[in-house]
Amino acid sequence: MFKLQHLFIGMIFLGLIVVEAVPILSKMAGPAQSERKLTSAEQNLIMSIMEKPSDTAMPLYKGDFLSFSAPLDPSAITKDAVIASPLIGGTTLRPLEQTPTSSTTTSNSILADVLPPIGSDLYYTYQDGGRLWYEKGSNVLVITTDESIHSFDKKTGDETVWMQDRLAYPPITDPDAYANYQKNYRAIIVAETTQWVLMEFPSGGLVKVMKPQYTQATAGGGTIYGLPSILPGYGQ
């Protein structure tokens, strides 16, 4: 039976032979073999590889287990990060710069027409129970809970004197004025209080007219206002 120590001695003996043979083979090869210079064709091939790497890249592995493709648009990476952030950190990331969308702009413009400037006279009047009574352009009339009427500029929220001179006149108390102005002069009721209405004529003129149930007969005394010869807004 072949003994293990014989095998070990044989391996040592073969190693000594290889050590002695390598220097001899190197000398036999001669300096010409080790010092051979590259030809110009070989040098050009190496330089072309170094200057212009091959466009052919190793295709990514695609299989049932793993499928990956790099996005061509770098912004897609940001979108994916925003979507995935709640799953990772529990908070939603927002891009550093956002361009307002048309829907956002539209919402802001709508609110600008609905909400008065915060802290303005109009703001506090609405807060105290006032409500829009009549408006034309940026001018508004607001009626309060005690039916006093105040003028404001709805864009700035400042109180103005718009229409206050007209509102200072007492309402027309002619019993027929309420129906007559609407039927024969095409006036329309644009606002009202408990006892009188504000009528607007096609010319844009406005008058206060007492409601029929609050008018007084001619023989009943008091001040009665008939239809003026020149309506507000007609002629000079």
Number of C-alpha atoms within 10 A of each C-alpha: 3 6 7 9 8 9 11 10 10 11 10 10 11 10 11 10 10 10 10 10 11 11 10 10 10 12 9 10 10 10 10 8 10 9 8 8 10 9 8 9 9 11 11 12 10 11 11 12 10 10 8 8 9 9 6 6 7 6 6 11 11 10 8 6 6 8 9 9 8 8 9 8 8 9 10 11 13 14 14 10 15 16 13 15 15 12 10 10 9 9 11 14 15 12 9 5 6 7 6 8 8 9 9 11 10 11 10 12 11 11 10 13 12 10 14 20 17 11 9 15 19 27 17 15 18 16 10 11 12 21 16 14 18 16 16 7 8 12 19 24 26 22 22 17 11 8 12 11 20 22 22 22 20 24 16 14 23 15 18 15 12 15 15 13 8 12 15 9 10 15 21 23 25 21 21 15 19 22 13 14 18 15 11 8 13 13 22 16 18 14 17 18 14 9 13 21 20 20 21 21 20 12 12 11 13 21 20 22 24 26 22 16 9 11 23 16 12 12 6 9 8 11 15 16 15 12 13 8 7 9 15 15 12 12 7 6
